[in-house]
Amino acid sequence: MLSYRHGFHAGNFADVLKHSIVSLIIQALKQKDKPFVYIDTHAGAGKYQLQSEFAQKTAEYQQGIARLWQANSIPEAARDYLAVVRAENTAQLLRYPGSPQLVRRLIRNQDRMQLSELHSTDFSSLQQLFAGDKSVSVAKEDGLQTLLKKLPPIQRRGLVLIDPSYEVKADYRKVIDSLIKAYQHFANGCYALWYPVIDRQVTETMLQRLADSGIRRQLRIEHCVKADGAVRGMTGSGMLLINPPWPLEEQANSLLPWLNQLLTDNQGHWQIVWQVPE
């Protein structure tokens, strides 16, 4: 939706989960010498100023990345993610890397990024951020509508991140329709679908459609900071992975308890489950 600005939410608990998982997938893809592509359907502005009017209005990052910033003991599964965040800052937490900036700091010279963003202001910021970077292409477009044109990629390896705002109810159906079609064009790719937990029935209905699609190897990683329906709005979020790297389940099992402790003082809950196995 064109009114959505991720700057209000940058660095919140949902970003922490999403970007932790994305960093683990990127590191797994780098285990092979062959190049890969990262495709982001809703790239946003690329990175965010936490002292901006947007971020300060909601201060969601205070209950997200700010809690990890001071952590003394960091599990291996979170180190690459936090290393990127620290690389964006000095002694004080002032900036937060969105998915594009996070991935750009992690990929190699032979790897490529294809970023889509429809919001005019965020697109301009994204375009400026990667101006002159030959590893990155930026397009002002609806990333879901153009996704099939990019598949299969010439690299034959890659990660596709799908994370719309879900402000429009139709997004819950649109992302599944697009994901199923994308898989038919690029069955060997790794797909990461981010989803919010706002209305539990809506979330489960969406994910059940994907489970019923016949696509194998679907791993669900979800973290909720509050009980379902405890407050108005998002109480949790998750990542539905298709073809995840083999170490990811084990890594998530070390990551999620740590995140739950720091973000909720062990008051939240999580699940790591194969929605559809091999």
Beta strands, then each sheet from edge to edge (+ up, - down):
strand 1: 37-40
strand 2: 47-49
strand 3: 95-97
strand 4: 112-116
strand 5: 136-139
strand 6: 158-162
strand 7: 190-197
strand 8: 218-224
strand 9: 236-242
strand 10: 269-276
sheet 1: 5+ 4+ 1+ 6+ 7+ 9- 8+ 10-
sheet 2: 2+ 3-
end
